[in-house]
């Protein structure tokens, strides 16, 4: 089984929005979410519902529910087992907001463009 590595998307200026989002969560939610991210790193693209779900065009979500809080982190797979977390949000409606999906796609394009320059 291939080895996977979860990495956090970083803007060009060094800001890491996913890390900021995770740090903003309460301790109980953060602990569960970190456990799910470790599971994602272990299982990679074989992780399925209820933990992970494909959203749109190569964008996936990690699903974390604690009490009435539905937390989502969007991500994509990149070469050599890299899993790039792009953005996180508290889900308040049934359907994943289009704005969050658009943001994940923009960050994916930015990540790929910058990584290919290296």
Number of C-alpha atoms within 10 A of each C-alpha: 6 9 11 20 17 19 14 15 23 18 14 10 6 8 11 16 17 20 16 12 15 20 11 11 14 9 11 9 19 18 13 14 22 13 13 17 22 15 13 21 19 17 15 22 16 8 15 13 10 9 15 21 15 15 13 11 9 11 19 21 24 23 19 24 15 12 7 7 12 15 21 21 24 25 28 21 19 14 7 10 15 16 22 21 28 29 24 21 16 15 17 12 8 6 7 15 12 9 9 17 21 13 14 24 20 12 21 22 12 15 18 11 11 12 9 7 6 5
